[in-house]
Amino acid sequence: MRSTASIVSLRRRRWSGSTHPGSATPQTLDARSRHAAAQPALRCGQWHTRAMPIVAVTSLKGGVGKSTITLGLAGAAWELGLRVLVVDLDPQANSTATLDPVDARLSVGDVLADARPGIAADAIVASGWGRGVELLASEQALEHRNARETHGSSHRLRVALDGVADRYDVVLVDCPPSLGELTRNGLAAAQRALIVTEPGFFALQGAAQALEAVAVVRDTTNLALRAAGIVVNRLRPSLREHVFRLDELRRTYGGLVLDPPVLERAAVAQAQGACVPVQAWRSPGIGEVIDAFDDLLDELLAPADHAGPALAGGVRPLGSPSLGSPSVGSPSLGAQSLGTRVVGGGSVDAVAVGGRSS
């Protein structure tokens, strides 16, 4: 079984030859897809013996770059030659636009309306990124499904993906920025929830709300759901405010904040506008962003019994005094806000981290 470190090393060597990953044309994208698929040493099944996760990428605050993180992870998986399915549950359809499907006659809205076991297979289409990256497309009309419907309606996506998700090495669900019915479907179908925030004034509050939403869905709908961590997007290290907010998040959540953060780079938006993976875009400074997505994917693909950075870093349950008190004006992170219960004199967080249940 290959270690994560060896996979990262192999990933680095893949593009060390004469072909630079920034030559982003349809021809080179397809050539790289064939090249990646021809390298069995990089196949996920060679270094993990269990099924890969369904990851819900979520935030209850809009504009933090959920789709950017989803697409960056999809690109990292594409670069490794893994099979990835992107489920776009956001009616804004940003992931759908960047993945540029050739012919998406059915949308995820049609899948949710039908919701028969495995019906998602009928709506999955190839993306414009070449082999290995496929899509359940979104559309603006999906917004009407965001209102709560009947009892059990939040299970529709999970049922529709039954027997379908197993065909992929990783499934990424791009959730809309609200805890409506669409996000509930995404969290109900996932094993892990990746929370996206940015280093601004509302970062702490947004992270707390998202973690609470994960706890609610876990307790009521999906006992398998775990918080994979918090990823900080669009960081500008030269801004003191960004550095302060990042430190504030780390003081509050410890190792639950994943490192490294994703830096703000114009090339990310440029790659999205060109409908190609950021990993295939030539631009100065883009390597740091690509490295961040590589590390994030490695963490998400770790075995379910892997402790993850939060536990490995010694973080205590949320609300523990050792993590420091939130700053003035920050939301309460005490036991009641996140469903923490007391067992044998110690706090046990209801939001499991890194694959361990509470």
N, C-alpha and C positions, 0 to 999 in steps of 0.2 A: 504494500500500500504506500503510495507516495505521500510525502508530507506536504503541507501547504507551502512551506518554504521552497521545496523543489519545484512545485508547480509555478510559483512566482518566478523562479529562476529560469525555467523553461519559457515562460511568457516573455521575459526580457530578451532572451536569445533569439526568439522567433523573428523579431524585426531588426536584428543587428546586422543583417546582410545589406545588399545593395538596394533592396526595395524598402523605401521608407513608408510607414503607414499613413503619411499625410497625403499621398497621391490619390485623392478621393474622386474616382470616376466609377460609373457603373461597371466597367470592364474590370478594374482592379478590385472593386468590392467583391465581385463574383469570383475572381481569381483567388482572393484571400479566403473566401468562404470554402472553396474547394481545397485550398492548402490546409486550412484548419481542420477540415473534416478528414483529411488524409493522415492526421497525426494521432493515432490511437493512444499514444502515451499521455496526451493531454485530456483524454476523455474523462469526464467526471467519475464514471463508474470505476475507474482504475484506482481512485484514491478515496472514494467513499462507498461503503457497501450498503447504504440504505437509500431510500427514495429521497430525492431532493425536495426542498421546501417550496411551498407556496408562500410568497412574501407580499404582504399588503403594504404599500408605500403610502403613508397617510400623514395628514396634518389638518387640524381644524381651522387653520388660518390660511387664507388664500395668498398667492403671490410669493410663496417661499421656495418654489422650485421643485415641487414633487415630481413633475414630469421630467425635469432635468435629471433628477436622481434616478428615476426609473429608466430613462434612456441611457444614462451613463452605465448603470449596472448591466443593462441589456448589451451594450457595446463591449463591456468587459467580458461577458460570457461569450459573445460573438468572437472576440479575439482569441479566446481559448478553444473555439470549435465546439462549444456546448450548444445543446438544443434549448432554446428559450422561447417561452410564450409570454407575450405581453397582453394583459387584459386591461383595456382602457375603459374604466368606469366613469371617467370624468366627462360630463357633457361638453366641456370646452374642447375636447378631442385633440389636445396638443400632442400627445404621444402618437395618436393615429396619424396626424399630419406629418410628423417627422419620420415615422416609419414608412410612409408613402406606399401603402398597399396598391397593388395593381388593380384588383377587382374585388371590392368588398360589398357584395350585394346584400349580405345580411350583417346586422350589427349585434353588439352585445345586448341591445334592447330587445331584439327578436329572441335572443337566447333566454333572457329573463322572462319574457312573456310566455314562452313555451315551457321551459324548466323541466323537461323530461330528462331522466338520467342519461348523461353522455351527449346530449343534443348540441353541446358547444362545438363538437367536432364538425358539424355542418357549417358553422359560421367562421371557422378559423381560416385565415388566408395568409399567403406568403407576404412578407414585407419587401420593401425595396432595398433592403440591406443585404440581400443574398441568402444563401442557404443557412438554415439553422435558426433564423429569427422569424417567428410567426406572430400573428396578431388576431385578437378579437377586437374589432374596431368599434369606436364610439361614434356618436352623432349628437347634434344639439337636441334632437327630439328625445334623447334619453332623460332629459331633465324631468319629464312628467312622471318618471318612475321613482323620483327621489322622495315623494310623499309616502308615508307609511301606509301599507295596504293591509292585507289580512294577516291573521296569525300564521307564523311560519314563513312569511314571504321573504324574510332575510336569509333563508336557506336556499333560495333559488339558484344562485351561482354555484354553490357547493354541489348541488345535485346535478346541475348541467355539466360540471367538470368531472363528474364521476367516471373513472376509467380513461379520461382524456389527459389529465394532468400528468399521469404516470409516463406518458410518452416523452416528457421533457426533463431536462436536467434541472431547470428552475423555471418557475412561473412567477411573474411579476405583475401585481395588480395595482394599477394607478388609480387611487381613490379620489373622489372629489373632496373639496375642503369643507366638509360639514359632516355631522353625524346623522345624516338622513338614511333613507333605505338603501341607497347605492353603497355608501361606505359600510353599512351594516352587512351587506352581502359580501363585500370584499373581506372584512374582518372575520366573518363567519366561515369563509372558505379557506382562510390562511392558517398556517401554523406559526408564522412569525409576523410581527408588525414592526416596520421600520418607520420611525417618526422623524419627520423633516422639519427643521426650523432654520432661522437665519439669525445672525448675531445683532438683533435689534432690541428695542425697548420691551417688546411683547414676547421675546423669545422664551422666557421662563414661564410666563402664563400659558403660552401656546403649548409648550411641552407638557405642562401639568395637565391641561385639558385633554390632550391627546392620550396621555398615559391613563387618565381616568376613563376615557372612552374605551381603551383596550381592556381595562379591568371590568367595565360594565359588560362588554360583549363576552369576555371570557366567562364571567360568572353566570350569564343568562343564556348564552347561545353556543359558545365554542370553548370547551374546556381545554382543548389542545393549543389554544392561542398563547403565544409568548411575546413579550416585548423584546425585539432584537437589539434595540438601542436607539439613540438619538443621533442623527447626523446633522451637522451644522453646515449649511450651504451658503455660498456667496460670501465667504470670509475675505476681508481685506485687511491683512495684518498691519498695514500702515495706518489704519484708523484706530485711535485709542478707544473709541466707543465699541468697536467690534471686539477688540482684545478684552475689554472690560466685561462685555456681555458673554463672551466665550468662557472667561474665568468664572463668571457668576454661575453659568450652567454647570461647569465642572465642580464647583464647590457644592452645588446643590445635589447633583446626580452622580458625582464621582465617575466611575468607570462605565456607567451607562451611556455617557457621551463618547461616541466612537471617534477614534483618531485614525488618520488625520482628517481635519475638516476639508470640505471642498472649496477651493479658492475661487474667487470671482475672476473670470477671464472672458474677454470678448469672444474668444475663439469658440467657447461653448455655444453661444447663440448663433455664431456663424455656421457651425457644423449643423445645428438644428435647422437653420434656414436652408442649408444645402441638402437636407434630408439624408445625412450620412452619420455614422457613429463618430463621436468626438475622438475615438481612438484612431480614426482614419483621416484626421484633419491636421495638416501641417501648419504649425504656428509656434512662435517662440513662447516658452513658458507653459505650454499645454501639457507637458510631461508630468508636472505636479498634480494636475487634475486627473490625468489618466492613472497615476499611481494611487491616488485616493480612491478611485472607483475600483481598482484592482484589490486594494486592501479591504474595502468594504464588501466586495463579492466574496473574498476568501472567508471573511467572518460569517457571512450569511450561509455559505456552503459548508461550514464546519458541522461535524456530526451533532445530533440532537443532544448528546450527553456532554458536549464540550461546554465548559463553564463560561466561555465568552469573556470579553474584556472587563465587563462589570464585576463579575465574581472573582476573576483572576486578579483584578486590581484591588480587591479587598473592600469593595463598596458595601456598606451596610444598607438595610432596608430604608426606603424613603422615609424621611421624618426622623432618622436617627440623629442624635445630637452631634455625633462625630463628623457629620457632613457639613456642619455649620448651619446657621439660620439663614433663611432667605432674606434678601435685602428689603428695605422698607418699600412698601407698595407692591411687593410680590405676592402671589397667591399663597394661601396656606397649603402646606404640603404635609399636614399632620395625618394621623391614622385614619380619621374619618373620611378625608377627601379622596383617599386612594384605596379605601376598603381594607386597611390594614387591621389585622386582628392580633390579639396578644395571646401567646401560647407559652406557658411555663415561665412567665416573667419577661419574655423577650418579644420584640415586634417581628412579625413575619409579613412581608409585603405581599399583597394579593396579586400584584403584577409580577409574574415569574420572569426571570431574566436569563438569557443565554441558554435556554433549554432546560432549566430546572424549575419544577413546579414548587409552589409554596406548600 
